[in-house]
Amino acid sequence: MGYPQYLYRNTATSMQMQMPQPVFHIDPYVYQTLQTVVGKKLVVDTPRGTVRGLLADVKPDHIVIKAVDSDSTFFIRIQQIIWIMPE
């Protein structure tokens, strides 16, 4: 006959509560501003150094920089950006 509907809902809810949920800290102003300069050359400073290149993509948690002088691609977490300057 199957489980009554209320038991199924309670089981699913309790299972969802036990599973870890990812937490992302999104800075909407930085994200929106970066979207306006996709395809342009940028200089991005991070705690590990400065990266220069073409802004290829922007996601809520990271950016993708393609270096102009090499075939390197950098994925930089937005939380790790200290400053950004158009080139």
C-alpha positions as CSV (number, residue, x, y, z in Angstrom):
1,M,0.0,0.0,0.0
2,G,2.9,2.4,0.6
3,Y,3.7,5.0,3.1
4,P,1.1,7.7,4.0
5,Q,1.9,11.0,2.4
6,Y,2.7,12.8,5.7
7,L,5.3,10.2,6.6
8,Y,7.0,10.5,3.3
9,R,7.2,14.3,3.6
10,N,8.6,14.1,7.1
11,T,11.2,11.6,6.1
12,A,12.4,13.7,3.2
13,T,12.6,16.8,5.3
14,S,14.6,15.2,8.0
15,M,17.0,13.7,5.4
16,Q,17.5,17.1,3.8
17,M,18.2,18.6,7.2
18,Q,21.0,16.1,7.9
19,M,22.8,16.7,4.6
20,P,25.5,19.5,4.6
21,Q,24.6,22.5,2.5
22,P,27.2,24.7,0.8
23,V,27.4,28.3,1.9
24,F,28.5,31.0,-0.6
25,H,29.2,34.6,0.3
26,I,28.3,36.5,-2.8
27,D,29.2,40.2,-3.2
28,P,26.5,41.3,-5.6
29,Y,28.1,44.7,-6.4
30,V,31.4,43.2,-7.4
31,Y,29.6,40.4,-9.3
32,Q,27.5,42.9,-11.3
33,T,30.4,45.2,-11.9
34,L,32.6,42.4,-13.2
35,Q,29.8,41.3,-15.6
36,T,30.1,44.7,-17.3
37,V,33.7,44.2,-18.2
38,V,33.6,40.6,-19.6
39,G,35.9,40.5,-22.6
40,K,38.1,43.3,-21.5
41,K,41.7,43.3,-20.1
42,L,42.0,43.5,-16.4
43,V,44.7,43.5,-13.7
44,V,43.5,41.5,-10.6
45,D,45.4,41.5,-7.3
46,T,45.1,38.6,-5.0
47,P,47.0,37.5,-1.9
48,R,49.1,35.2,-4.1
49,G,50.0,37.9,-6.6
50,T,48.8,40.0,-9.5
51,V,47.1,38.4,-12.6
52,R,46.8,40.2,-15.9
53,G,44.6,39.0,-18.7
54,L,41.2,39.0,-20.5
55,L,38.2,38.5,-18.3
56,A,36.6,35.4,-19.9
57,D,33.8,34.7,-17.5
58,V,32.2,35.7,-14.3
59,K,30.3,33.5,-11.9
60,P,28.8,34.4,-8.5
61,D,31.8,32.9,-6.7
62,H,34.7,33.1,-9.2
63,I,36.1,34.8,-12.3
64,V,38.0,33.3,-15.2
65,I,41.0,35.2,-16.5
66,K,42.8,34.1,-19.7
67,A,46.4,35.4,-19.8
68,V,47.1,37.4,-23.0
69,D,50.8,36.5,-23.3
70,S,50.4,32.7,-22.6
71,D,47.9,29.9,-22.8
72,S,47.3,30.1,-19.0
73,T,43.8,30.3,-17.6
74,F,43.2,31.4,-14.0
75,F,40.2,30.7,-11.9
76,I,40.1,33.3,-9.1
77,R,37.6,33.2,-6.2
78,I,35.9,36.6,-5.8
79,Q,36.6,36.4,-2.1
80,Q,40.3,36.4,-2.9
81,I,40.3,39.6,-5.0
82,I,41.9,42.6,-3.3
83,W,41.5,45.0,-6.2
84,I,40.7,45.1,-9.9
85,M,41.9,47.6,-12.4
86,P,41.0,47.8,-16.1
87,E,44.0,47.8,-18.4
